[in-house]
Amino acid sequence: AIPQQVPMWAVRTVLQNDGLFDQAQTLINESGDVALKNVWEYGNFADRNSRAISVLAIELGLTEEQVDQMFIDANNLSV
């Protein structure tokens, strides 16, 4: 099952592990979208079907399957 919500820290960690964090950070900073920036900076959770995730996936060139795997990987992280 694909988790529908995961912690933002876990999303960031998976992006770092996959070598996509810096690109995602740049895209968000350059987007001019205040809400997207706030979700990235201050959001507690990422929703699989959110606009923010859709925008990031498109801009990073990720398939739906890759995004699903990122959510699975993020859900499996623990500290």
Sequence and secondary structure as in RCSB ss.txt:
>XXXX:A:sequence
AIPQQVPMWAVRTVLQNDGLFDQAQTLINESGDVALKNVWEYGNFADRNSRAISVLAIELGLTEEQVDQMFIDAN
NLSV
>XXXX:A:secstr
   SEEEHHHHHHHHHHTT HHHHHHHHHHH  HHHHHHHHH SEEETTSHHHHHHHHHHT  HHHHHHHHHHHH
H   
